[in-house]
């Protein structure tokens, strides 16, 4: 409950990922089960979802 999966399997639901994750070495997902996680190289993740899904979504916190 409340999990956001790292992929969209529905054509009516477009997934966008914040561009700051492109600089991450690895991306970790924990969608739906709190005791298991998945780790992917960020480059591999973006090659799967497509670089056209990168957007400015989040704003960095103010210092």
N, C-alpha and C positions, 0 to 999 in steps of 0.2 A: 504494500500500500504506500503510495507516495513516491515510488521509484520512477526514474526517468531512464528508459533504456537508451543505450548509446547508438542505436540504429532505428530507423523507421521502416516498418514492413507494410505500410499502408500508403498508397499513392496520394491520398487526401491529406496526409500529415507530413509536411515538409520539415525536415530536421535542419536546424542551423546551429553552428558551434562558434563560440566566441574566438576571435582571431588570436587572442593571447595564448591559446593552447597550441598554436602552431610552433611556438618556441619551446614547448615542453619536450623533454626527451622521451618521456613515457606518459601515457594517459591510463588512468586506472578507473575501472567501472565496477560498481556494485549495484546491480539493478535487480531488486526483488528478493535477494537472499543475503542476509547480513553477515554470514560466516564465510562467504566465498566471493572472491574478486577476480577480475580479469585485467591483465596488463597488456597493453599494446604499445609498440613504438608509435609516437605521434605521427610520423611520416606514413606508416602503414595504415593507421586509422583514417587519415585524410585521403589516402589513395582509395580506400573503400567507399567512404561517403561522398567523395568528390570535393574538389577545391572550390566549387561554386557554392558550397554550403557554409563557407566561412564568412562571418559578419561581425560587426561591432555590436555586441549584445550587452555586456556588462561594463560598468564604469568602475575603475579602480577606486578603492576607498580613499577618502581624503586623509592626508597625514595630520 
